[in-house]
Amino acid sequence: MSNHRWYYSFWIALVLSCTQSSCQEQAHSHAETIPTFELNSSPMANAQLDTIPYNLTAPIAKINLPKVLEEVSAINHVEGPIFAMVQDEDGIIFLYDSEKEEIVEKIPFAKPGDYEGLATHEDKLYVLRSDGRIFELTDWRGGTPEVVQFKPNIPEDLDYEGLCWDPGTQSLLIAGKEPLGKGAAKSLRAVFSYSPASKKTSPFLSLDLEHIEASIQNPQFDDVDSKWAKKFDSESAGSFKPSAIYIHPISQKIYMISATGHLLLALDRNGQILAIERLKKSWLKQPEGICFTPDGNLWITSEGKDLPAVLMGFSYEQENH
């Protein structure tokens, strides 16, 4: 494939992807406030990769989750040993105690649906549905939560699974699984920023699969099985599909995980790949959720496929920032 890339802006992609008149009206009304930016003109073939600061072969916890969480699709840390989880069928948030290894509370918030992302900020919980709709929960402790729905101004066909809170912009980051478009945009995966306070949506970053392809074929990178690396195809829509996104609480790097390919990536805020590692498939059959505790420890959930769904923890090894 040629190293030369067409120049794209998310604003163009956003307008072209919105097919409903209401979406078009929103796009035009926000045209002056949504920034545009161009993509790099060549893959990151010679960049110096960092090392993921986790020993992914030595977990500090490996917990089988109960049957009701077999389809666990997202995780977020709440406090202490308590994690919030959702699964992609029921409109319920499950509070799970990783020390007691049990569900300690169930919080219904909506009718059944394809719920894929979860975020927390201050006293609020946010849940992402795959069509991009966001549910904001307040007063969710020990009672019936107050629920407000938001519909960010984003394309509806990208199959959204990643959601996290970005303290830098005081907004939610929303990651899509599917390609941003056709042609030269086929290798792009988009992340949008949405402010619950202002209700404004803006492009945040793009991840170029050509950069992943160049990185895993870089001689410096020897952690990925060589046969698998040779098969990675940036032009294949199924080669990398982000299923979760989270910002590291210490390094502020952006982490993304993909069940397809079992990849864990660390990025900067421009979408440049800083580190990449492949997850152990025998442990994490379908990794769909990722979060960090304040001490930097990494937690990953994987859906059950023939085996129980699991929650795994990995200790943070201090890194140079």
WOJOQUI-V173272 format. One record per residue. N is the residue number from 0. RES is the residue in one letter. NEAR is the number of other C-alpha atoms within 10 Angstrom. Layout:
N:RES:NEAR
N:RES:NEAR
This chain:
0:M:7
1:S:6
2:N:10
3:H:10
4:R:14
5:W:12
6:Y:12
7:Y:15
8:S:14
9:F:23
10:W:17
11:I:10
12:A:17
13:L:21
14:V:19
15:L:12
16:S:18
17:C:19
18:T:12
19:Q:10
20:S:9
21:S:10
22:C:20
23:Q:17
24:E:14
25:Q:17
26:A:20
27:H:11
28:S:11
29:H:15
30:A:14
31:E:9
32:T:11
33:I:15
34:P:14
35:T:15
36:F:14
37:E:11
38:L:18
39:N:17
40:S:11
41:S:15
42:P:20
43:M:19
44:A:16
45:N:11
46:A:15
47:Q:14
48:L:15
49:D:14
50:T:14
51:I:17
52:P:17
53:Y:19
54:N:12
55:L:17
56:T:10
57:A:11
58:P:14
59:I:14
60:A:15
61:K:17
62:I:15
63:N:19
64:L:22
65:P:15
66:K:11
67:V:12
68:L:23
69:E:20
70:E:22
71:V:29
72:S:28
73:A:33
74:I:30
75:N:26
76:H:21
77:V:19
78:E:11
79:G:11
80:P:14
81:I:20
82:F:20
83:A:23
84:M:27
85:V:27
86:Q:24
87:D:21
88:E:16
89:D:17
90:G:19
91:I:21
92:I:24
93:F:23
94:L:22
95:Y:22
96:D:17
97:S:19
98:E:11
99:K:10
100:E:15
101:E:15
102:I:19
103:V:11
104:E:15
105:K:15
106:I:19
107:P:16
108:F:20
109:A:13
110:K:10
111:P:12
112:G:15
113:D:19
114:Y:29
115:E:30
116:G:33
117:L:31
118:A:27
119:T:19
120:H:15
121:E:7
122:D:11
123:K:15
124:L:21
125:Y:22
126:V:27
127:L:26
128:R:21
129:S:22
130:D:20
131:G:28
132:R:17
133:I:24
134:F:20
135:E:19
136:L:21
137:T:15
138:D:13
139:W:17
140:R:11
141:G:9
142:G:10
143:T:13
144:P:17
145:E:13
146:V:16
147:V:12
148:Q:13
149:F:14
150:K:14
151:P:22
152:N:25
153:I:27
154:P:21
155:E:19
156:D:17
157:L:20
158:D:20
159:Y:29
160:E:29
161:G:33
162:L:34
163:C:27
164:W:22
165:D:20
166:P:12
167:G:8
168:T:12
169:Q:14
170:S:21
171:L:23
172:L:25
173:I:26
174:A:30
175:G:28
176:K:24
177:E:20
178:P:24
179:L:24
180:G:18
181:K:9
182:G:10
183:A:13
184:A:18
185:K:17
186:S:24
187:L:26
188:R:24
189:A:25
190:V:26
191:F:21
192:S:25
193:Y:27
194:S:17
195:P:16
196:A:8
197:S:8
198:K:12
199:K:16
200:T:24
201:S:23
202:P:22
203:F:21
204:L:22
205:S:23
206:L:21
207:D:25
208:L:24
209:E:20
210:H:22
211:I:26
212:E:21
213:A:20
214:S:24
215:I:23
216:Q:17
217:N:17
218:P:9
219:Q:12
220:F:18
221:D:12
222:D:12
223:V:15
224:D:10
225:S:12
226:K:8
227:W:10
228:A:19
229:K:11
230:K:10
231:F:20
232:D:16
233:S:20
234:E:18
235:S:12
236:A:16
237:G:14
238:S:19
239:F:26
240:K:25
241:P:26
242:S:27
243:A:32
244:I:31
245:Y:24
246:I:24
247:H:20
248:P:16
249:I:14
250:S:12
251:Q:17
252:K:18
253:I:22
254:Y:22
255:M:23
256:I:28
257:S:24
258:A:23
259:T:16
260:G:19
261:H:20
262:L:21
263:L:21
264:L:20
265:A:26
266:L:18
267:D:15
268:R:14
269:N:13
270:G:20
271:Q:20
272:I:23
273:L:19
274:A:21
275:I:24
276:E:20
277:R:17
278:L:20
279:K:13
280:K:13
281:S:7
282:W:16
283:L:21
284:K:22
285:Q:24
286:P:31
287:E:29
288:G:32
289:I:32
290:C:28
291:F:22
292:T:20
293:P:13
294:D:11
295:G:19
296:N:18
297:L:21
298:W:23
299:I:22
300:T:29
301:S:27
302:E:25
303:G:21
304:K:12
305:D:8
306:L:11
307:P:18
308:A:25
309:V:24
310:L:24
311:M:20
312:G:23
313:F:21
314:S:18
315:Y:16
316:E:11
317:Q:11
318:E:12
319:N:6
320:H:7
